[in-house]
């Protein structure tokens, strides 16, 4: 009888963390070797914020990577020149998840999905298509120095697609800038939150370097396919 109870408890424990999200990443007009990342930011039904991602490089050779940092939750991404790119996020709890892929430095495609039960097995496919991306020319005043620009996705009404989650921290795309402006190339068309921060690099080679960020401001912006949009920050 004790064995039966133990087996039932084990089965319940496995079921509690058995949901997964998986799919394909269609790379259109592949420019050649480039980084690809598959990840998620989630809010479980109990209010826990979770995240994970796995990344690899596309090119002439096949490659696959598992991320086990947050096990039992794991993320997987695989690339093969003949069959393309796939991903998996496993051992997920019920809740809402923003699932995303990042191609190269800036291009991000994302979807919000809901895991309703511990046994859910959801499919979500993505694409990385340069034709659906645009460029941003961003400049600002003030003293010249080191800055950081961070963009994170907003929905079609310029709201957070996953309220309550810290999307800028866990999936924001960062660009370091020296000076008073830059051009961000290849951002998927859509709405974004843009944050500008001063970056103060401190430390030494012996003790290690670290950067202190000071928030300057944030703005709602958008990218449009095939064009360069100019943003002059106050």
N, C-alpha and C positions, 0 to 999 in steps of 0.2 A: 504493500500500500504506500509506503514511503517513497518507493521508486516512482509509482504512478503520479503522486503529488509533485515530486521533483520534476518529472517530465512535463507535467502540465504547467508548472511555474516557468520552466525554461521556454516552453512554447509561447506563453503569454509575453515573456520578456522579449523574445525575438519578434513577435508580432507588433509589439509597441514601437519598434524602430525599423519596420520593414518597408515603408513606403519609399518610392523612388521617382525621379524625374529623369527622362532620357530623350535623346533625339539625334538628329543630324544637323550639321552645320554646312550649308551649301556655300562654297567659295566660288563666286562668279568673277570671271576675268582675273584669274589668279595672277598677281604680279610676280610670283616666284616665292623664294624663301621669306617667311615672315612669321612673327609670333602669333599664336592664337590661344585664347584663354576662355574657359567655360566656368562660370561660377554662379553663385546665388547669394542673396541676402533674404532672410526669412524672419517672420514673426510667428511663433507657434501659438496654438490656441490658448496656451497658458501664459502668454506674454513674454516668452523668452526670445531674445534676438540671437540669431545664428547666422553664420556665413562660412563659405568655403569656396575654393576654386582650384582648378588644375590647369596648367599651361604647357604647351610644347611649341615646336617650330615645324612649320610646313616646308616641304622642299622635296628633293629627289629621294630621300630615305624615309622609310616608315618610322613612326615614333609613337609611344604611348606613355602616359604618366598617371599615376594614382597619387592623390593627396590624402594622407591619413592623419593630418595634424589634429583633427577634431573627432577621431574615431570614438564610437562606431560610425559616425557620419564620415563618408568618403566621397571624393569627387574624382572623376576619371575623364580624360580626353585622349583621343586616338586619331592619328593621321596616317593614311596610306595613299601613295600617289595614284593607285588604281581604283580605290574605292571611296576616297574622300575622308571626311572628318565626322566623328561621332563623339558623344559625351554621355556621362551618367552621374547623377547625384543620388547616393543611396543612404539608407537608414534615417530617413527624415520623419519627423513628427508631424501630425496634422497642424495645419496653419496656412498662412499665405506666404508665397515666395516670389520674389522678383528674380527671375532666372535670366542670365545675360551671357553674351559672348563678346569678346573684345578681339579685334583683328588689328595687328600693328599697334601703333601708339594711341590712336584716338577712336577708331571706328568701334561703336558699341551698338549692338542690337539687343533688345530686351523684351520680356513678357512677364506679366503677373499671373500666376496660377495658384489655385487653391487645392490643398491636399485635405480631403474630407475625412479620410479614414486611414488607420495604420496600414491597411493593405493596398492603398492606392498605387497604381503604376501609370504615371502620366507621361504623355508624349508632347514635346514641344520642339519644333524645328526652327532653325534660324538661317539667315543668309548674310553674307558679307559681300556687298555689291558696291564698288566704287561709284557707279552711276547714281546711287541714292545718297551720296555724300556731298557736302559743301565745305567751304573754307570760311574762317572768321579772321578778320583783321582787327586786332584789339590793341588799343593804346590808352594811356592814362598820364596824368600830370604828376607833379611831385618830383622829389629828388631821384636821380638815377641810382640804382642799386640792385640788389637781388630780390626777386619776387617769385611767388608761386601762384599759378592760375589753376583752379580746379573746376571741372565741369561734371555735373551729375544730372541724370535724366529727370524731366518733368513730363506729366501726361499732356494730352491735347488741350487741357484747360489751364496749363501751367501750375498744376498742383503736384504734390509728391505722389507718385504711383503706389507707394507703400507707406502710408502715414504711420508715424511712430518709429520707423526704422531710420538709422543714420546712414542713408545711402551715400552721402559725400565721403564719409569715412571708409566705408567698406567697398565701394565700387566707383568712387569718383576718379576721373582721369586727371592726373596732375602733369603740369608743364612748368618747368623751371625757366625763369627769364631773368637776364641781366640787362637792365635798361628800362625803357618806358613803353614797350610794346612788343608784339610778336604776331605771327600768322599761324593759326592752328588749322592744319590741313587735314581733310578727310574725315570730318565729323558727320556721322549719319544725320540726315535731315530730321528735325524735331525740335522740341523745346527743352531748354536746359537751365539749370541754376549755375551761374558763374560766380565763383568766389575769388577775390583778389586778396593775397596775403603778403606782407613783407616777410622775407626770409633772412634770418640772422644765423649764419653758420659759426659755431663756436667749437672750442676744443683744440686738440693737437694730434699730430700723427702718433705720438707715443700713447696718449690717453684715449684717443678716439675722437671722432667728430660727431656733432649733433647739431640739429637745426631748430631754432625757436621761431615759430610762426606768429605773426601779429595780424589779426583780421583787419582789413581795410574796408571792405564792403562786399555786398552780394547783389546780383542783378539777374533778372529773367531775360534770357536771350533765345534766339532760335537759329538753326542752320537750315539752309535750303539747298536742294540738289543742284550741283553744277555751277554755283555762283559763289562770289566772295562777298560777305556782308561786313560792313564796317561798324565797329562799336568803339565809341570814345567814352571811357569811363570817367565820371566826375572826379 
